[in-house]
Amino acid sequence: CTLDSEVALRVGGDFFFDPQPGDSPVNLVLIAGGVGINPLFSILLHIADIHGYQEDKGNRHKVGTAKLYYSAKTTSELLFKKNILGLMKAFPGKITCCFHVTQQRSQISEELQPHVTGK
């Protein structure tokens, strides 16, 4: 987003991401805390599938970028972290994530360090 960008915000409840062929691509910012990652992880997987299909000729689905902000007490409580790292590696610049931990006391693994903020 840039200054004066229009954004839509949805907290809790029923939500989904189902772009249709011919829709304009949108950039998503997904914000999760703790186990609230579950539906957003499904959305990330769906986005990855669409990006994978975009390489096929004739695919009419288009999506922009997806940025996930995901917070938990410690890195051990970050669900799906290895899968999320894999998606970022498979789709660089298209899927990104910033993990935030609030009560981390131990060393953060080298693999996660570039993507973690907090204590």
C-alpha positions as CSV (number, residue, x, y, z in Angstrom):
1,C,0.0,0.0,0.0
2,T,1.0,3.6,-0.5
3,L,-0.2,6.7,1.2
4,D,-3.9,7.3,0.5
5,S,-4.4,3.7,-0.8
6,E,-7.8,2.2,-0.3
7,V,-7.8,-1.0,1.6
8,A,-10.4,-3.5,2.8
9,L,-10.2,-5.0,6.3
10,R,-12.0,-8.0,7.6
11,V,-11.6,-9.4,11.1
12,G,-12.9,-12.9,11.9
13,G,-16.0,-14.6,10.7
14,D,-16.5,-16.2,7.3
15,F,-14.1,-15.1,4.7
16,F,-12.3,-16.5,1.6
17,F,-10.2,-15.6,-1.4
18,D,-11.6,-16.8,-4.6
19,P,-10.5,-14.8,-7.6
20,Q,-12.3,-15.5,-10.8
21,P,-10.8,-15.7,-14.3
22,G,-10.5,-12.3,-15.8
23,D,-10.5,-10.5,-12.4
24,S,-7.9,-7.8,-12.0
25,P,-4.9,-9.0,-9.8
26,V,-5.0,-7.8,-6.2
27,N,-2.2,-7.6,-3.7
28,L,-3.1,-9.1,-0.3
29,V,-1.9,-8.3,3.2
30,L,-2.7,-11.2,5.6
31,I,-2.4,-10.6,9.3
32,A,-2.5,-13.6,11.7
33,G,-1.9,-14.3,15.4
34,G,-1.4,-17.8,16.9
35,V,-3.8,-20.4,15.6
36,G,-5.6,-17.7,13.5
37,I,-3.1,-18.7,10.8
38,N,-5.2,-21.7,9.7
39,P,-7.6,-20.0,7.2
40,L,-4.9,-17.6,6.0
41,F,-2.5,-20.5,5.4
42,S,-5.2,-22.0,3.2
43,I,-5.4,-18.7,1.3
44,L,-1.6,-18.7,0.9
45,L,-1.7,-22.3,-0.5
46,H,-4.5,-21.2,-3.0
47,I,-2.4,-18.2,-4.1
48,A,0.6,-20.5,-4.6
49,D,-1.5,-22.8,-6.7
50,I,-2.6,-19.9,-8.9
51,H,0.9,-18.6,-9.3
52,G,2.0,-22.1,-10.3
53,Y,-0.7,-22.3,-12.9
54,Q,0.1,-18.8,-14.2
55,E,3.2,-20.3,-15.8
56,D,0.9,-22.5,-17.9
57,K,-0.3,-21.0,-21.1
58,G,-3.9,-20.1,-21.2
59,N,-4.4,-19.6,-17.5
60,R,-6.8,-16.7,-17.0
61,H,-6.5,-16.5,-13.2
62,K,-4.2,-13.6,-12.0
63,V,-3.2,-12.7,-8.5
64,G,-0.8,-10.1,-7.3
65,T,1.5,-10.4,-4.3
66,A,0.7,-11.8,-0.9
67,K,2.4,-10.5,2.3
68,L,1.8,-12.4,5.5
69,Y,2.3,-10.9,9.0
70,Y,2.2,-13.6,11.5
71,S,2.7,-13.3,15.3
72,A,3.1,-15.8,18.1
73,K,4.7,-15.9,21.5
74,T,7.7,-17.9,20.3
75,T,9.0,-19.3,17.0
76,S,8.0,-22.8,18.2
77,E,4.3,-21.6,18.2
78,L,4.5,-20.4,14.6
79,L,2.4,-23.1,12.9
80,F,3.3,-24.0,9.3
81,K,6.5,-22.0,9.4
82,K,8.5,-24.5,7.3
83,N,5.7,-24.6,4.7
84,I,5.5,-20.8,4.7
85,L,9.3,-20.6,4.2
86,G,8.9,-23.1,1.3
87,L,6.2,-20.9,-0.3
88,M,8.4,-17.8,-0.1
89,K,11.3,-19.8,-1.6
90,A,9.1,-21.2,-4.4
91,F,7.5,-17.8,-5.2
92,P,10.1,-15.1,-4.4
93,G,8.7,-11.6,-4.4
94,K,5.2,-13.0,-4.9
95,I,4.7,-14.5,-1.4
96,T,6.5,-13.0,1.5
97,C,6.2,-13.3,5.3
98,C,7.3,-11.4,8.4
99,F,7.1,-13.4,11.6
100,H,6.8,-11.6,14.9
101,V,7.5,-13.1,18.3
102,T,6.6,-11.5,21.6
103,Q,8.1,-13.8,24.3
104,Q,11.1,-15.5,22.6
105,R,13.8,-16.3,25.1
106,S,15.9,-18.8,23.1
107,Q,18.0,-18.3,20.0
108,I,16.1,-18.0,16.8
109,S,17.1,-20.6,14.1
110,E,19.3,-19.3,11.3
111,E,16.6,-20.2,8.8
112,L,14.0,-18.0,10.5
113,Q,16.3,-15.1,11.5
114,P,15.9,-13.0,8.4
115,H,12.1,-13.2,8.7
116,V,11.6,-12.7,12.5
117,T,11.1,-9.5,14.4
118,G,10.5,-9.1,18.1
119,K,12.2,-10.4,21.2
